[in-house]
Structures are given as structure tokens and as C-alpha cells.
Amino acid sequence: MAKDVSSTATRKGGGGCQGFTLVELVLILAIIGTLSVIAIPQFHKFADRAKVSRAMAEIRNLEKDIVSFALDNVSYPNSLNDINRGGMKDPWGNPYQYANLAGGTPPRQSMFFADLNTDFDLYSIGPDGVSQQVISDPASLDDVVRAGDGSWVGRGETF
């Protein structure tokens, strides 16, 4: 009675199951790391664009409320509290900025010192939380502003 050794001679210790080698694991980790380096900044850019779009939409909605108030009261509100929007925050957690220019408040200005609006200023101070009167100032480039008496809303750096 001869014993069949062919089946035991080719068989490896784990029942034919083999694991990953250290080189394969390092290679997989390197690929995942490379993809992360590419994907994470793109995600942050996408999230930032979404916040800017949200701020633009909210500024348009505030603008409608302000104009509606002016039509009912023959003057623009003195503050956002007059239209029950005083506590409204932008996507970065900062309160929206509003100035009724009829009250003598100096208007925001373009890089050529031309007034952005003649009726009222309405803007978000952006992610850095700081702003200056002239939107070409480095502190104001990330602000989301209303300009041209409402004909344009966008980032200060693109105005």
C-alpha cells in the first residue's frame, strides 16, 4: 500500500491561502497616501466654493428683504435687526455686515476708490473674519460683497 505523497508535498502550511507581503502592503499604503495628497486639497477647494455660493445666495436673500423693507417704509433699514435678520451668520460663522449709506456711513470701495454701492453695503467678511473699506486690500480679498447696487455679488478678489 503506497502512500500518495504528491498531495502533501505541494501543499503549503495555510491550506493554499497566502497573505500579502510587506512590499505589497507598503506599495498599497504609498498609493493611498498619494491619492490622499491629491484628493484632500481638492475637497477643501470644493467646500470653500460651496461656502462662497451659499454666502452669495444668502446676500441675495438679505438684499430682497432690505429692498422690501424700503418699499414698505420709504427708507432702508438702519440695521439687519430692523428686518429680523440681525443674528444671521455667514457660512464661516461671522455676522453679515450691513450699512445704510444714507446714514453717512462711508461706502466700501473698489481698487480705484470708486464706491461699490450708492444705496447700501451688504457683505460677508469671509473666512478670515477681517475686512477693510477698499476691497482690493489683502484683508478684503476673501470677502463676499454686493456691488453695483446689487448688479453683482461675489468674492472681492474677482471684482
VONU-527763 format. One record per atom (N, C-alpha, C): residue number from 1; residue in three letters; atom name; x, y, z. Coordinates in pm, 1 decimal, padded with zeros to 6 digits. Example, Ala and Ser with C-alpha at 12.3 -4.5 7.8 and 13.67 -1.06 7.14 Angstrom:
BEGIN
resi | resn | name | xx | yy | zz
1 | Ala | N | 01319.0 | -00569.0 | 00780.0
1 | Ala | CA | 01230.0 | -00450.0 | 00780.0
1 | Ala | C | 01320.0 | -00330.0 | 00780.0
2 | Ser | N | 01285.0 | -00225.0 | 00708.0
2 | Ser | CA | 01367.0 | -00106.0 | 00714.0
2 | Ser | C | 01290.0 | 00003.0 | 00787.0
This chain:
BEGIN
resi | resn | name | xx | yy | zz
1 | Met | N | 00083.2 | -00113.4 | 00000.0
1 | Met | CA | 00000.0 | 00000.0 | 00000.0
1 | Met | C | 00089.9 | 00122.5 | 00000.0
2 | Ala | N | 00084.1 | 00192.4 | -00108.7
2 | Ala | CA | 00169.7 | 00309.3 | -00126.4
2 | Ala | C | 00093.3 | 00435.0 | -00084.7
3 | Lys | N | 00164.4 | 00516.0 | -00015.9
3 | Lys | CA | 00104.9 | 00640.5 | 00031.4
3 | Lys | C | 00120.1 | 00747.1 | -00076.7
4 | Asp | N | 00014.8 | 00823.4 | -00101.2
4 | Asp | CA | 00019.1 | 00929.6 | -00202.1
4 | Asp | C | 00081.6 | 01052.7 | -00137.7
5 | Val | N | 00204.2 | 01083.9 | -00179.2
5 | Val | CA | 00277.0 | 01196.3 | -00122.4
5 | Val | C | 00264.6 | 01321.9 | -00207.0
6 | Ser | N | 00209.8 | 01310.0 | -00326.1
6 | Ser | CA | 00202.6 | 01427.1 | -00413.9
6 | Ser | C | 00113.6 | 01536.6 | -00355.3
7 | Ser | N | 00006.5 | 01496.6 | -00289.6
7 | Ser | CA | -00083.3 | 01598.0 | -00235.9
7 | Ser | C | -00023.3 | 01667.8 | -00114.3
8 | Thr | N | 00057.2 | 01599.0 | -00037.6
8 | Thr | CA | 00116.7 | 01662.5 | 00079.5
8 | Thr | C | 00244.2 | 01737.3 | 00045.4
9 | Ala | N | 00311.0 | 01700.8 | -00062.2
9 | Ala | CA | 00436.5 | 01765.7 | -00097.2
9 | Ala | C | 00412.9 | 01905.0 | -00156.2
10 | Thr | N | 00303.2 | 01925.6 | -00227.2
10 | Thr | CA | 00278.2 | 02055.8 | -00289.4
10 | Thr | C | 00195.9 | 02148.0 | -00200.1
11 | Arg | N | 00147.4 | 02095.8 | -00096.0
11 | Arg | CA | 00062.7 | 02172.5 | -00007.3
11 | Arg | C | 00146.4 | 02261.1 | 00083.3
12 | Lys | N | 00102.1 | 02386.8 | 00097.0
12 | Lys | CA | 00173.6 | 02477.1 | 00186.2
12 | Lys | C | 00100.7 | 02480.6 | 00319.3
13 | Gly | N | 00162.8 | 02538.2 | 00415.5
13 | Gly | CA | 00114.1 | 02534.8 | 00551.9
13 | Gly | C | -00024.7 | 02590.9 | 00574.3
14 | Gly | N | -00072.8 | 02687.2 | 00499.2
14 | Gly | CA | -00200.6 | 02751.8 | 00529.3
14 | Gly | C | -00314.8 | 02698.9 | 00447.5
15 | Gly | N | -00309.3 | 02583.6 | 00397.7
15 | Gly | CA | -00418.6 | 02530.5 | 00318.2
15 | Gly | C | -00431.8 | 02601.0 | 00185.3
16 | Gly | N | -00321.8 | 02651.8 | 00129.1
16 | Gly | CA | -00324.3 | 02718.7 | 00000.0
16 | Gly | C | -00349.8 | 02867.6 | 00009.9
17 | Cys | N | -00380.6 | 02921.3 | 00124.8
17 | Cys | CA | -00405.0 | 03064.5 | 00142.0
17 | Cys | C | -00273.3 | 03135.9 | 00163.5
18 | Gln | N | -00254.7 | 03241.1 | 00089.0
18 | Gln | CA | -00132.4 | 03318.8 | 00104.4
18 | Gln | C | -00170.2 | 03461.6 | 00141.5
19 | Gly | N | -00087.6 | 03527.3 | 00221.9
19 | Gly | CA | -00112.9 | 03665.0 | 00263.5
19 | Gly | C | -00035.2 | 03762.6 | 00177.4
20 | Phe | N | -00048.6 | 03890.4 | 00210.6
20 | Phe | CA | 00026.3 | 03993.6 | 00140.3
20 | Phe | C | 00166.7 | 04001.6 | 00197.0
21 | Thr | N | 00258.9 | 04031.2 | 00111.0
21 | Thr | CA | 00396.0 | 04050.4 | 00158.3
21 | Thr | C | 00410.4 | 04193.2 | 00210.0
22 | Leu | N | 00516.2 | 04219.2 | 00280.9
22 | Leu | CA | 00542.2 | 04352.3 | 00334.7
22 | Leu | C | 00558.4 | 04454.2 | 00222.0
23 | Val | N | 00620.1 | 04414.6 | 00113.6
23 | Val | CA | 00639.4 | 04504.2 | -00001.1
23 | Val | C | 00504.1 | 04544.3 | -00060.7
24 | Glu | N | 00413.7 | 04449.0 | -00073.4
24 | Glu | CA | 00281.3 | 04479.8 | -00127.6
24 | Glu | C | 00204.3 | 04575.1 | -00035.7
25 | Leu | N | 00213.0 | 04553.4 | 00094.0
25 | Leu | CA | 00145.1 | 04641.9 | 00188.6
25 | Leu | C | 00201.3 | 04783.6 | 00183.0
26 | Val | N | 00333.8 | 04796.5 | 00175.0
26 | Val | CA | 00396.2 | 04928.3 | 00165.4
26 | Val | C | 00355.0 | 04996.9 | 00035.8
27 | Leu | N | 00348.7 | 04922.3 | -00073.2
27 | Leu | CA | 00307.3 | 04977.7 | -00201.8
27 | Leu | C | 00162.4 | 05028.2 | -00196.0
28 | Ile | N | 00075.1 | 04952.1 | -00135.0
28 | Ile | CA | -00065.0 | 04993.1 | -00121.8
28 | Ile | C | -00075.7 | 05119.7 | -00037.0
29 | Leu | N | -00001.5 | 05124.3 | 00073.6
29 | Leu | CA | -00003.1 | 05243.9 | 00157.9
29 | Leu | C | 00050.9 | 05365.8 | 00083.5
30 | Ala | N | 00152.6 | 05346.8 | 00000.3
30 | Ala | CA | 00207.6 | 05457.6 | -00077.9
30 | Ala | C | 00104.5 | 05509.4 | -00178.8
31 | Ile | N | 00031.6 | 05419.7 | -00241.4
31 | Ile | CA | -00072.2 | 05459.9 | -00337.5
31 | Ile | C | -00184.1 | 05535.8 | -00265.9
32 | Ile | N | -00227.8 | 05484.7 | -00151.6
32 | Ile | CA | -00333.2 | 05552.1 | -00075.1
32 | Ile | C | -00285.9 | 05690.0 | -00029.4
33 | Gly | N | -00162.3 | 05699.3 | 00014.6
33 | Gly | CA | -00106.6 | 05827.9 | 00057.2
33 | Gly | C | -00101.3 | 05928.0 | -00056.8
34 | Thr | N | -00059.6 | 05882.8 | -00174.7
34 | Thr | CA | -00052.5 | 05970.8 | -00291.6
34 | Thr | C | -00191.4 | 06020.2 | -00331.2
35 | Leu | N | -00288.6 | 05931.1 | -00331.7
35 | Leu | CA | -00425.7 | 05971.4 | -00364.7
35 | Leu | C | -00480.9 | 06069.8 | -00261.7
36 | Ser | N | -00446.4 | 06050.4 | -00135.1
36 | Ser | CA | -00491.4 | 06142.6 | -00030.2
36 | Ser | C | -00431.6 | 06281.4 | -00048.7
37 | Val | N | -00304.5 | 06286.9 | -00085.1
37 | Val | CA | -00238.2 | 06415.9 | -00106.2
37 | Val | C | -00305.3 | 06492.3 | -00219.8
38 | Ile | N | -00354.7 | 06421.6 | -00318.5
38 | Ile | CA | -00422.7 | 06485.2 | -00431.6
38 | Ile | C | -00567.1 | 06520.2 | -00395.7
39 | Ala | N | -00637.5 | 06430.5 | -00328.1
39 | Ala | CA | -00781.2 | 06446.2 | -00305.2
39 | Ala | C | -00816.1 | 06547.2 | -00196.3
40 | Ile | N | -00740.3 | 06551.7 | -00088.4
40 | Ile | CA | -00777.3 | 06637.6 | 00024.3
40 | Ile | C | -00778.3 | 06785.9 | -00013.4
41 | Pro | N | -00675.6 | 06839.5 | -00080.8
41 | Pro | CA | -00684.0 | 06981.3 | -00120.3
41 | Pro | C | -00799.8 | 07010.0 | -00216.5
42 | Gln | N | -00829.0 | 06915.4 | -00304.8
42 | Gln | CA | -00941.5 | 06934.5 | -00396.5
42 | Gln | C | -01072.9 | 06940.3 | -00320.1
43 | Phe | N | -01085.3 | 06857.4 | -00216.5
43 | Phe | CA | -01205.4 | 06859.5 | -00133.8
43 | Phe | C | -01219.2 | 06993.8 | -00062.9
44 | His | N | -01109.4 | 07047.2 | -00010.0
44 | His | CA | -01114.0 | 07176.6 | 00058.2
44 | His | C | -01152.6 | 07288.6 | -00038.7
45 | Lys | N | -01103.1 | 07283.8 | -00162.4
45 | Lys | CA | -01141.3 | 07383.9 | -00262.3
45 | Lys | C | -01290.7 | 07375.1 | -00292.2
46 | Phe | N | -01339.9 | 07252.6 | -00305.3
46 | Phe | CA | -01482.3 | 07231.6 | -00332.1
46 | Phe | C | -01566.8 | 07284.4 | -00216.0
47 | Ala | N | -01526.3 | 07254.5 | -00093.3
47 | Ala | CA | -01600.9 | 07300.6 | 00024.2
47 | Ala | C | -01599.2 | 07453.1 | 00032.9
48 | Asp | N | -01486.9 | 07515.0 | -00000.1
48 | Asp | CA | -01477.3 | 07661.2 | 00003.0
48 | Asp | C | -01568.3 | 07724.0 | -00102.5
49 | Arg | N | -01569.4 | 07665.9 | -00222.6
49 | Arg | CA | -01658.2 | 07717.8 | -00328.0
49 | Arg | C | -01804.7 | 07706.0 | -00286.7
50 | Ala | N | -01837.9 | 07596.3 | -00218.7
50 | Ala | CA | -01975.6 | 07577.8 | -00172.6
50 | Ala | C | -02012.9 | 07683.7 | -00069.1
51 | Lys | N | -01920.8 | 07717.0 | 00020.6
51 | Lys | CA | -01948.4 | 07820.4 | 00120.9
51 | Lys | C | -01964.4 | 07957.6 | 00055.9
52 | Val | N | -01882.3 | 07987.4 | -00043.4
52 | Val | CA | -01894.3 | 08115.4 | -00114.2
52 | Val | C | -02029.5 | 08122.4 | -00185.4
53 | Ser | N | -02070.2 | 08014.1 | -00249.4
53 | Ser | CA | -02200.2 | 08011.7 | -00318.1
53 | Ser | C | -02314.4 | 08031.1 | -00219.5
54 | Arg | N | -02302.5 | 07968.1 | -00103.9
54 | Arg | CA | -02406.5 | 07984.6 | -00001.7
54 | Arg | C | -02412.0 | 08129.8 | 00045.9
55 | Ala | N | -02296.4 | 08190.4 | 00070.0
55 | Ala | CA | -02292.7 | 08330.6 | 00113.9
55 | Ala | C | -02353.9 | 08421.5 | 00007.6
56 | Met | N | -02324.5 | 08395.2 | -00119.2
56 | Met | CA | -02381.5 | 08475.7 | -00227.2
56 | Met | C | -02534.0 | 08465.1 | -00227.8
57 | Ala | N | -02586.2 | 08344.1 | -00212.1
57 | Ala | CA | -02731.5 | 08324.5 | -00210.5
57 | Ala | C | -02794.7 | 08393.7 | -00089.8
58 | Glu | N | -02729.2 | 08384.3 | 00026.1
58 | Glu | CA | -02783.6 | 08448.7 | 00145.2
58 | Glu | C | -02780.2 | 08601.2 | 00132.4
59 | Ile | N | -02676.4 | 08655.1 | 00069.5
59 | Ile | CA | -02670.5 | 08800.1 | 00046.8
59 | Ile | C | -02784.4 | 08843.2 | -00045.1
60 | Arg | N | -02811.7 | 08765.1 | -00148.0
60 | Arg | CA | -02924.5 | 08797.1 | -00237.5
60 | Arg | C | -03057.4 | 08795.1 | -00160.7
61 | Asn | N | -03074.3 | 08696.0 | -00071.6
61 | Asn | CA | -03197.8 | 08689.6 | 00007.5
61 | Asn | C | -03209.1 | 08808.2 | 00102.8
62 | Leu | N | -03098.2 | 08843.8 | 00167.3
62 | Leu | CA | -03098.7 | 08961.4 | 00254.8
62 | Leu | C | -03130.4 | 09087.8 | 00175.3
63 | Glu | N | -03072.8 | 09097.0 | 00056.1
63 | Glu | CA | -03097.0 | 09212.5 | -00030.1
63 | Glu | C | -03246.4 | 09226.0 | -00060.8
64 | Lys | N | -03312.3 | 09114.5 | -00090.2
64 | Lys | CA | -03456.8 | 09118.2 | -00117.5
64 | Lys | C | -03534.2 | 09167.7 | 00004.2
65 | Asp | N | -03495.1 | 09120.1 | 00122.4
65 | Asp | CA | -03563.1 | 09164.2 | 00244.6
65 | Asp | C | -03540.5 | 09313.3 | 00269.9
66 | Ile | N | -03419.6 | 09360.5 | 00243.9
66 | Ile | CA | -03387.5 | 09502.7 | 00264.3
66 | Ile | C | -03466.8 | 09589.9 | 00167.3
67 | Val | N | -03472.3 | 09550.0 | 00041.6
67 | Val | CA | -03547.3 | 09626.5 | -00059.0
67 | Val | C | -03696.9 | 09623.6 | -00027.3
68 | Ser | N | -03747.1 | 09510.1 | 00017.1
68 | Ser | CA | -03888.1 | 09500.3 | 00055.4
68 | Ser | C | -03919.0 | 09594.5 | 00172.3
69 | Phe | N | -03829.1 | 09598.6 | 00269.6
69 | Phe | CA | -03844.3 | 09691.5 | 00382.3
69 | Phe | C | -03847.5 | 09835.6 | 00332.0
70 | Ala | N | -03757.2 | 09868.0 | 00239.8
70 | Ala | CA | -03750.0 | 10004.6 | 00186.3
70 | Ala | C | -03877.6 | 10041.7 | 00111.5
71 | Leu | N | -03935.4 | 09947.9 | 00039.9
71 | Leu | CA | -04060.0 | 09976.0 | -00031.7
71 | Leu | C | -04174.7 | 10002.1 | 00065.2
72 | Asp | N | -04175.2 | 09930.6 | 00177.7
72 | Asp | CA | -04281.3 | 09948.0 | 00277.0
72 | Asp | C | -04261.7 | 10072.1 | 00363.6
73 | Asn | N | -04136.4 | 10110.9 | 00387.0
73 | Asn | CA | -04106.6 | 10216.7 | 00484.2
73 | Asn | C | -04041.9 | 10341.3 | 00424.5
74 | Val | N | -04023.8 | 10346.7 | 00295.4
74 | Val | CA | -03967.7 | 10459.6 | 00222.3
74 | Val | C | -03822.6 | 10489.7 | 00261.2
75 | Ser | N | -03758.4 | 10401.3 | 00330.4
75 | Ser | CA | -03615.2 | 10415.1 | 00360.2
75 | Ser | C | -03558.2 | 10276.3 | 00389.6
76 | Tyr | N | -03427.8 | 10264.5 | 00371.6
76 | Tyr | CA | -03362.2 | 10137.4 | 00401.3
76 | Tyr | C | -03351.4 | 10119.2 | 00552.0
77 | Pro | N | -03347.2 | 09995.4 | 00597.7
77 | Pro | CA | -03334.1 | 09973.4 | 00742.4
77 | Pro | C | -03200.3 | 10026.4 | 00794.2
78 | Asn | N | -03198.4 | 10062.4 | 00922.2
78 | Asn | CA | -03074.2 | 10109.7 | 00983.0
78 | Asn | C | -02979.2 | 09994.8 | 01014.5
79 | Ser | N | -03035.7 | 09876.8 | 01038.4
79 | Ser | CA | -02954.1 | 09758.5 | 01066.1
79 | Ser | C | -03031.5 | 09634.9 | 01021.7
80 | Leu | N | -02965.0 | 09522.3 | 01023.0
80 | Leu | CA | -03032.1 | 09397.4 | 00987.1
80 | Leu | C | -03134.4 | 09357.0 | 01092.8
81 | Asn | N | -03123.8 | 09412.5 | 01212.6
81 | Asn | CA | -03224.1 | 09386.1 | 01316.9
81 | Asn | C | -03361.2 | 09437.1 | 01275.3
82 | Asp | N | -03364.8 | 09543.9 | 01196.6
82 | Asp | CA | -03492.4 | 09601.0 | 01151.9
82 | Asp | C | -03570.1 | 09505.7 | 01061.7
83 | Ile | N | -03502.0 | 09411.7 | 00999.6
83 | Ile | CA | -03569.9 | 09311.9 | 00915.3
83 | Ile | C | -03564.2 | 09173.4 | 00980.4
84 | Asn | N | -03536.8 | 09171.1 | 01110.4
84 | Asn | CA | -03530.0 | 09047.1 | 01189.3
84 | Asn | C | -03423.5 | 08950.0 | 01139.0
85 | Arg | N | -03312.6 | 09003.4 | 01091.4
85 | Arg | CA | -03202.1 | 08919.5 | 01044.4
85 | Arg | C | -03070.6 | 08956.5 | 01113.1
86 | Gly | N | -03077.6 | 09022.6 | 01226.6
86 | Gly | CA | -02958.7 | 09070.8 | 01295.1
86 | Gly | C | -02863.7 | 08961.5 | 01340.7
87 | Gly | N | -02913.7 | 08846.0 | 01373.3
87 | Gly | CA | -02828.2 | 08737.5 | 01421.2
87 | Gly | C | -02780.5 | 08644.0 | 01312.0
88 | Met | N | -02810.6 | 08675.6 | 01188.1
88 | Met | CA | -02775.0 | 08585.3 | 01078.3
88 | Met | C | -02624.1 | 08581.6 | 01056.7
89 | Lys | N | -02571.1 | 08460.3 | 01047.3
89 | Lys | CA | -02426.2 | 08441.2 | 01030.6
89 | Lys | C | -02396.2 | 08386.6 | 00891.6
90 | Asp | N | -02277.3 | 08421.5 | 00842.4
90 | Asp | CA | -02232.8 | 08369.7 | 00712.9
90 | Asp | C | -02183.0 | 08225.5 | 00730.2
91 | Pro | N | -02146.8 | 08157.4 | 00622.5
91 | Pro | CA | -02102.5 | 08017.8 | 00633.1
91 | Pro | C | -01977.9 | 07996.6 | 00719.5
92 | Trp | N | -01904.6 | 08102.1 | 00749.3
92 | Trp | CA | -01783.8 | 08091.6 | 00831.7
92 | Trp | C | -01811.5 | 08129.6 | 00976.1
93 | Gly | N | -01938.3 | 08157.1 | 01009.2
93 | Gly | CA | -01976.3 | 08187.6 | 01146.5
93 | Gly | C | -01966.2 | 08333.8 | 01185.9
94 | Asn | N | -01944.2 | 08422.0 | 01089.9
94 | Asn | CA | -01934.8 | 08565.7 | 01117.1
94 | Asn | C | -02067.2 | 08633.2 | 01081.7
95 | Pro | N | -02105.3 | 08738.4 | 01154.4
95 | Pro | CA | -02229.3 | 08808.4 | 01118.4
95 | Pro | C | -02214.3 | 08882.5 | 00985.1
96 | Tyr | N | -02322.8 | 08886.4 | 00910.1
96 | Tyr | CA | -02322.0 | 08964.6 | 00786.1
96 | Tyr | C | -02310.0 | 09112.6 | 00820.3
97 | Gln | N | -02241.1 | 09186.2 | 00734.6
97 | Gln | CA | -02218.4 | 09329.0 | 00754.7
97 | Gln | C | -02313.7 | 09407.8 | 00665.3
98 | Tyr | N | -02380.2 | 09506.2 | 00725.9
98 | Tyr | CA | -02475.7 | 09588.9 | 00652.3
98 | Tyr | C | -02454.4 | 09734.1 | 00691.7
99 | Ala | N | -02460.5 | 09823.0 | 00594.5
99 | Ala | CA | -02451.4 | 09966.4 | 00621.7
99 | Ala | C | -02547.6 | 10040.4 | 00529.9
100 | Asn | N | -02638.4 | 10116.0 | 00590.2
100 | Asn | CA | -02728.4 | 10203.1 | 00515.6
100 | Asn | C | -02648.6 | 10328.1 | 00481.1
101 | Leu | N | -02618.2 | 10348.3 | 00355.2
101 | Leu | CA | -02530.9 | 10458.5 | 00314.0
101 | Leu | C | -02597.1 | 10595.2 | 00327.6
102 | Ala | N | -02729.6 | 10598.2 | 00340.8
102 | Ala | CA | -02798.7 | 10726.0 | 00361.3
102 | Ala | C | -02767.4 | 10783.6 | 00499.3
103 | Gly | N | -02720.6 | 10699.7 | 00588.9
103 | Gly | CA | -02689.3 | 10744.6 | 00724.3
103 | Gly | C | -02551.3 | 10805.8 | 00738.4
104 | Gly | N | -02479.1 | 10822.0 | 00628.8
104 | Gly | CA | -02347.2 | 10883.8 | 00633.5
104 | Gly | C | -02232.2 | 10786.3 | 00650.7
105 | Thr | N | -02260.6 | 10657.3 | 00653.4
105 | Thr | CA | -02154.2 | 10557.4 | 00662.9
105 | Thr | C | -02073.8 | 10558.3 | 00534.1
106 | Pro | N | -01940.9 | 10561.0 | 00542.8
106 | Pro | CA | -01862.1 | 10558.1 | 00418.5
106 | Pro | C | -01878.9 | 10423.6 | 00347.0
107 | Pro | N | -01903.2 | 10426.0 | 00217.5
107 | Pro | CA | -01925.5 | 10300.7 | 00143.8
107 | Pro | C | -01795.5 | 10225.1 | 00119.1
108 | Arg | N | -01809.8 | 10096.2 | 00094.7
108 | Arg | CA | -01694.9 | 10016.4 | 00052.7
108 | Arg | C | -01655.7 | 10062.6 | -00086.3
109 | Gln | N | -01526.9 | 10045.5 | -00117.3
109 | Gln | CA | -01477.2 | 10098.2 | -00244.2
109 | Gln | C | -01396.3 | 09994.1 | -00320.1
110 | Ser | N | -01390.5 | 10015.1 | -00452.1
110 | Ser | CA | -01310.5 | 09929.3 | -00539.2
110 | Ser | C | -01164.4 | 09970.6 | -00530.2
111 | Met | N | -01079.5 | 09901.5 | -00603.4
111 | Met | CA | -00936.6 | 09933.0 | -00600.7
111 | Met | C | -00906.6 | 10072.7 | -00654.4
112 | Phe | N | -00998.6 | 10129.7 | -00729.9
112 | Phe | CA | -00980.6 | 10265.3 | -00782.6
112 | Phe | C | -01054.9 | 10367.6 | -00696.7
113 | Phe | N | -01093.9 | 10326.9 | -00576.7
113 | Phe | CA | -01163.3 | 10410.9 | -00479.1
113 | Phe | C | -01298.4 | 10461.0 | -00528.9
114 | Ala | N | -01360.4 | 10383.6 | -00615.7
114 | Ala | CA | -01497.6 | 10412.0 | -00658.0
114 | Ala | C | -01591.7 | 10337.6 | -00563.2
115 | Asp | N | -01701.2 | 10401.3 | -00526.0
115 | Asp | CA | -01796.9 | 10338.7 | -00435.0
115 | Asp | C | -01857.3 | 10213.9 | -00499.1
116 | Leu | N | -01868.4 | 10107.0 | -00420.2
116 | Leu | CA | -01928.6 | 09983.6 | -00471.5
116 | Leu | C | -02079.1 | 09997.5 | -00487.3
117 | Asn | N | -02141.8 | 10071.0 | -00397.2
117 | Asn | CA | -02287.2 | 10086.8 | -00397.4
117 | Asn | C | -02322.7 | 10230.8 | -00362.7
118 | Thr | N | -02442.8 | 10271.0 | -00402.3
118 | Thr | CA | -02492.6 | 10402.8 | -00362.6
118 | Thr | C | -02610.0 | 10391.5 | -00266.1
119 | Asp | N | -02668.2 | 10272.4 | -00253.9
119 | Asp | CA | -02784.3 | 10254.3 | -00166.9
119 | Asp | C | -02745.4 | 10197.2 | -00030.0
120 | Phe | N | -02687.4 | 10078.4 | -00028.2
120 | Phe | CA | -02642.8 | 10016.0 | 00096.3
120 | Phe | C | -02533.5 | 09914.8 | 00065.6
121 | Asp | N | -02448.6 | 09891.8 | 00164.9
121 | Asp | CA | -02345.9 | 09788.1 | 00154.5
121 | Asp | C | -02392.5 | 09666.0 | 00231.8
122 | Leu | N | -02370.6 | 09550.1 | 00173.8
122 | Leu | CA | -02406.0 | 09423.4 | 00236.3
122 | Leu | C | -02299.7 | 09323.5 | 00196.5
123 | Tyr | N | -02234.9 | 09261.2 | 00293.9
123 | Tyr | CA | -02125.9 | 09169.5 | 00261.1
123 | Tyr | C | -02094.5 | 09075.1 | 00376.3
124 | Ser | N | -02022.3 | 08969.5 | 00342.1
124 | Ser | CA | -01966.3 | 08875.7 | 00439.1
124 | Ser | C | -01817.7 | 08905.6 | 00449.8
125 | Ile | N | -01763.6 | 08900.5 | 00570.2
125 | Ile | CA | -01620.9 | 08928.7 | 00586.8
125 | Ile | C | -01534.4 | 08806.8 | 00555.6
126 | Gly | N | -01595.1 | 08699.1 | 00510.9
126 | Gly | CA | -01520.0 | 08584.4 | 00462.3
126 | Gly | C | -01458.2 | 08498.3 | 00570.9
127 | Pro | N | -01380.0 | 08399.8 | 00529.0
127 | Pro | CA | -01325.1 | 08303.0 | 00624.4
127 | Pro | C | -01222.9 | 08360.8 | 00721.9
128 | Asp | N | -01153.3 | 08467.4 | 00683.5
128 | Asp | CA | -01051.8 | 08521.2 | 00774.9
128 | Asp | C | -01111.5 | 08611.9 | 00881.9
129 | Gly | N | -01236.6 | 08652.8 | 00866.3
129 | Gly | CA | -01304.1 | 08732.2 | 00967.4
129 | Gly | C | -01260.2 | 08877.4 | 00976.7
130 | Val | N | -01183.4 | 08925.8 | 00879.8
130 | Val | CA | -01140.2 | 09066.0 | 00879.6
130 | Val | C | -01170.5 | 09128.2 | 00744.3
131 | Ser | N | -01181.4 | 09261.5 | 00745.1
131 | Ser | CA | -01215.9 | 09331.9 | 00622.5
131 | Ser | C | -01165.8 | 09475.4 | 00630.2
132 | Gln | N | -01150.9 | 09536.2 | 00515.1
132 | Gln | CA | -01113.9 | 09677.1 | 00504.9
132 | Gln | C | -01212.8 | 09745.9 | 00411.0
133 | Gln | N | -01212.3 | 09877.9 | 00411.2
133 | Gln | CA | -01307.5 | 09952.7 | 00329.1
133 | Gln | C | -01284.7 | 09930.3 | 00179.8
134 | Val | N | -01159.2 | 09922.7 | 00137.5
134 | Val | CA | -01126.7 | 09901.0 | -00004.0
134 | Val | C | -01114.8 | 09750.5 | -00026.6
135 | Ile | N | -01191.4 | 09698.3 | -00122.9
135 | Ile | CA | -01194.5 | 09552.6 | -00138.9
135 | Ile | C | -01068.7 | 09495.0 | -00202.1
136 | Ser | N | -00980.5 | 09578.6 | -00255.6
136 | Ser | CA | -00855.0 | 09526.4 | -00309.7
136 | Ser | C | -00749.2 | 09509.7 | -00200.4
137 | Asp | N | -00779.1 | 09552.6 | -00078.0
137 | Asp | CA | -00689.5 | 09531.3 | 00035.3
137 | Asp | C | -00679.9 | 09380.2 | 00060.4
138 | Pro | N | -00561.1 | 09327.8 | 00090.4
138 | Pro | CA | -00546.9 | 09183.1 | 00112.7
138 | Pro | C | -00644.0 | 09126.1 | 00216.3
139 | Ala | N | -00681.7 | 09205.1 | 00316.5
139 | Ala | CA | -00776.0 | 09157.0 | 00417.9
139 | Ala | C | -00917.4 | 09141.2 | 00362.2
140 | Ser | N | -00946.8 | 09204.7 | 00250.0
140 | Ser | CA | -01082.2 | 09202.8 | 00194.3
140 | Ser | C | -01097.9 | 09113.7 | 00072.0
141 | Leu | N | -00991.2 | 09055.0 | 00024.4
141 | Leu | CA | -00999.8 | 08975.8 | -00098.6
141 | Leu | C | -01091.7 | 08855.1 | -00084.9
142 | Asp | N | -01104.2 | 08801.0 | 00036.4
142 | Asp | CA | -01190.2 | 08684.0 | 00055.2
142 | Asp | C | -01333.1 | 08721.8 | 00094.0
143 | Asp | N | -01362.3 | 08850.8 | 00106.0
143 | Asp | CA | -01498.1 | 08894.7 | 00139.1
143 | Asp | C | -01592.9 | 08862.5 | 00024.0
144 | Val | N | -01716.2 | 08829.1 | 00058.9
144 | Val | CA | -01821.2 | 08811.1 | -00041.7
144 | Val | C | -01904.7 | 08938.1 | -00036.8
145 | Val | N | -01900.0 | 09015.6 | -00145.5
145 | Val | CA | -01957.8 | 09150.0 | -00145.2
145 | Val | C | -02069.9 | 09165.5 | -00247.8
146 | Arg | N | -02155.2 | 09261.0 | -00219.2
146 | Arg | CA | -02258.7 | 09306.0 | -00312.6
146 | Arg | C | -02207.9 | 09436.9 | -00370.8
147 | Ala | N | -02212.9 | 09451.3 | -00502.3
147 | Ala | CA | -02161.2 | 09572.4 | -00567.1
147 | Ala | C | -02255.9 | 09615.4 | -00679.0
148 | Gly | N | -02234.4 | 09736.9 | -00727.7
148 | Gly | CA | -02315.8 | 09788.1 | -00838.0
148 | Gly | C | -02462.2 | 09798.3 | -00802.2
149 | Asp | N | -02491.7 | 09836.7 | -00676.7
149 | Asp | CA | -02629.9 | 09844.6 | -00627.6
149 | Asp | C | -02705.8 | 09714.3 | -00650.9
150 | Gly | N | -02636.1 | 09604.0 | -00634.7
150 | Gly | CA | -02698.8 | 09472.8 | -00644.8
150 | Gly | C | -02682.5 | 09404.2 | -00778.6
151 | Ser | N | -02614.5 | 09466.5 | -00872.8
151 | Ser | CA | -02598.6 | 09402.4 | -01003.9
151 | Ser | C | -02492.1 | 09292.9 | -01001.7
152 | Trp | N | -02411.6 | 09287.1 | -00895.6
152 | Trp | CA | -02305.7 | 09185.8 | -00887.2
152 | Trp | C | -02288.0 | 09143.7 | -00741.7
153 | Val | N | -02270.8 | 09013.3 | -00720.1
153 | Val | CA | -02235.4 | 08958.3 | -00588.9
153 | Val | C | -02128.0 | 08854.1 | -00612.0
154 | Gly | N | -02020.2 | 08860.9 | -00535.8
154 | Gly | CA | -01912.5 | 08762.9 | -00549.3
154 | Gly | C | -01797.4 | 08794.7 | -00456.3
155 | Arg | N | -01689.6 | 08719.9 | -00473.7
155 | Arg | CA | -01569.5 | 08740.5 | -00392.8
155 | Arg | C | -01501.6 | 08871.0 | -00430.4
156 | Gly | N | -01447.7 | 08938.8 | -00331.9
156 | Gly | CA | -01379.9 | 09065.4 | -00355.4
156 | Gly | C | -01265.5 | 09054.0 | -00453.7
157 | Glu | N | -01194.9 | 08941.0 | -00451.3
157 | Glu | CA | -01080.3 | 08924.3 | -00540.9
157 | Glu | C | -01120.5 | 08913.4 | -00687.2
158 | Thr | N | -01245.9 | 08882.0 | -00715.3
158 | Thr | CA | -01290.1 | 08868.1 | -00854.6
158 | Thr | C | -01364.0 | 08991.4 | -00905.7
159 | Phe | N | -01377.0 | 09094.4 | -00821.5
159 | Phe | CA | -01448.3 | 09214.7 | -00864.7
159 | Phe | C | -01358.2 | 09301.3 | -00949.9
